[in-house]
Amino acid sequence: MGGGFGWKEIFSHMGLLAWSVTIVLAIMSLYSLTIGIERFLVFRRMRKATMDFLPAVTHALKDADLKGALEETRRHKYSHLAKVLNGGLHEFINHETQKHEFDLIQAVERNLERSSALTTAELRRGLGVLATVASTAPFVGLLGTVGGIINAFQGMALQGSGGLGAISAGISEALITTGFGLFVAIPAVWMFNYYTGRIEYFQIEMTNSASELLDFFMKRMGKAIGQHPPAVPRH
């Protein structure tokens, strides 16, 4: 910067409020970045597990091997689809011969819905923090801006002059905290929107897979009923 007024001088003129705001923003930035990296790794592992899980469970269901399909959901526990289908398969296998057809399908459907809701909540873990950082970081930076403007006017009062030199430190301090707030908020907004889109796609996959599993169970029970037709009542 011109006139020998560089970053060192700017930071040396920052007051307690500006430093507090800067530290808070730095913590918010590190926290949101940590969550973003953690979600990225989780989603990548989930996608890889799902790519391995789908062919295996499809093959097991085509062979009508429900226990084999259930075992595949346990082996690929990091797949979001495996987490959802595990509950439905477990419910059907344990109660196939104990419940009426309609009651069993309803129980399986409720189990799939619960599993889907729990998996979605797990997928959304940490996104609330990203949303909070994205929405509050600019205001935290604005708080530092207010402190910088106050320091600028105090400098004017002490100097007894309204020259640029009297207020430049306070103005620079204000601009730094404002810019830092935006610097923290923008990546948080990007990450929140990206992961929200990914979760919506995962939800569609879970809904479709649960629906296909229900269709499979209904066809299976329909075949079983066809193989054992009801007895004709005698008069």
Summary of the structure (lengths in Angstrom):
residues: 235
radius of gyration: 29.8
end to end distance: 105.7
largest distance: 114.5
contacts: 729
relative contact order: 0.14
helix: 86%
strand: 0%
